[in-house]
Amino acid sequence: MEESISGFKVRGDWGDVVEHGERIALALREVGVDGDAYYEFDEWRPKTHERIDEDVSEKTAAQASVDEGKGERAGKSPGDDLQTAGEKLTESYEKVEENDTESARERWGESIEHVARAADSASRKALRKVEDAVYRNVMTQMAPYYFDNELVSANIQEVARAEDGETFVFEVNVNDDELKAEVSDVLGDYESEIDRWHVDTEKRTEDVAAAEGVEPPAEEGGPDSTTT
């Protein structure tokens, strides 16, 4: 592993980059990191059973996607909001005929809000579709697969391909300098104390358990699984 101002970097085969991601995930946990930002990175980091041009590509596109707007979070499509806007506009005219100016103004305002929300939802969906196509078909051919949130920034790219396999570069930067220093110390301990890292693999025990009529064993592994 190389350490620089831009992060913790490793160059090697797929097993090397998987191990690098596991070590950083475990180091983050050891220094007390938890919460959504940690689990987002833990989900994105490369896994043994994954492929960079399929699984990591898909996760990169999903991570980069535009957030949902108010309408989407409310479970409403642009069509739903436009229909509601029309209903509110009709109610506004009815209130005008009843000389209820205040209520007419309220319905008019609600109609405008729903029109704006419909436009927002439609534009987000369109941008998301463009983003997904760009990241899958263009950007990942030109630049590294990347991840970015408030906790870490990471990128991985395939730099060589030969008969004996592919070579990758995987770099992870912890965005907070004090936290980065703590993680660096833990990673240094791993380098000196752990002779062989046991890379976590996806376990498929359900089929065996069903065939033998027994309960599957409790799930182990994850970034906490090492061999000293």
Residue pairs with C-beta under 8 A, 6 or more apart in sequence:
1 8
1 9
1 10
1 20
1 187
1 191
2 8
2 9
2 10
2 11
3 9
3 184
3 187
6 171
6 173
7 153
7 154
7 171
7 172
7 173
7 174
8 20
8 24
8 171
8 172
8 173
8 183
8 184
8 187
9 169
9 170
9 171
9 172
10 16
10 17
10 19
10 20
10 169
10 170
10 171
11 159
11 167
11 168
11 169
11 170
12 167
12 168
13 165
13 166
13 167
13 168
14 46
14 48
14 52
14 165
14 166
14 168
15 48
15 199
16 168
16 170
17 46
17 156
17 168
17 170
18 45
18 46
18 47
18 48
18 199
19 197
19 199
20 170
20 172
21 45
21 46
21 170
21 172
22 45
22 197
22 199
22 200
22 223
22 225
23 187
23 190
23 197
23 223
24 45
24 152
24 172
24 183
24 187
25 38
25 41
25 42
25 45
25 223
26 186
26 190
26 223
26 224
26 226
27 183
27 186
27 187
27 190
28 38
28 41
28 151
28 152
28 174
28 183
29 38
29 223
29 224
30 186
31 179
31 182
31 183
31 186
33 151
33 179
37 149
37 150
37 151
37 152
38 151
40 63
40 147
40 149
40 151
41 147
41 149
41 151
41 152
41 154
42 223
43 59
44 56
44 59
44 60
44 63
44 147
44 154
45 147
45 154
46 52
46 56
46 156
46 170
47 55
47 200
47 202
48 199
48 200
48 201
48 202
49 201
49 202
50 56
52 145
52 156
52 158
52 168
53 140
56 145
56 156
57 135
57 136
57 140
57 145
58 136
59 147
60 135
60 140
60 145
60 146
60 147
61 131
61 132
61 135
61 136
63 147
63 148
64 131
64 135
64 146
65 128
65 131
65 132
66 124
66 127
66 128
66 131
67 124
68 124
69 117
69 120
69 121
69 124
70 117
70 120
71 77
71 78
71 80
71 81
71 117
71 118
71 120
71 121
72 121
72 124
76 84
76 117
76 121
77 121
78 118
78 119
78 121
78 122
78 125
79 118
80 118
81 114
81 115
81 117
81 118
81 121
82 114
82 115
82 118
84 114
85 111
85 112
85 114
85 115
85 118
86 111
88 107
88 108
88 110
88 111
88 114
89 107
89 108
89 111
91 107
92 104
92 105
92 107
92 108
92 111
93 104
95 101
95 103
95 104
95 107
96 104
143 155
143 157
144 155
144 156
144 157
144 169
145 155
145 156
145 157
146 153
146 154
146 155
146 156
147 153
147 154
147 155
148 154
150 175
151 174
151 175
151 176
152 172
152 173
152 174
152 175
153 172
153 173
153 175
154 170
154 171
154 172
154 173
155 170
155 171
156 168
156 169
156 170
156 171
157 168
157 169
158 166
158 167
158 168
159 167
159 168
159 169
160 166
160 167
161 167
173 180
174 180
174 183
190 197
190 226
193 228
194 226
194 227
194 228
195 227
195 228
196 227
196 228
197 226
197 227
198 225
198 226
198 227
200 221
200 222
200 223
200 225
201 221
203 219
203 220
203 221
205 216
205 217
206 216
208 216
209 215
209 216
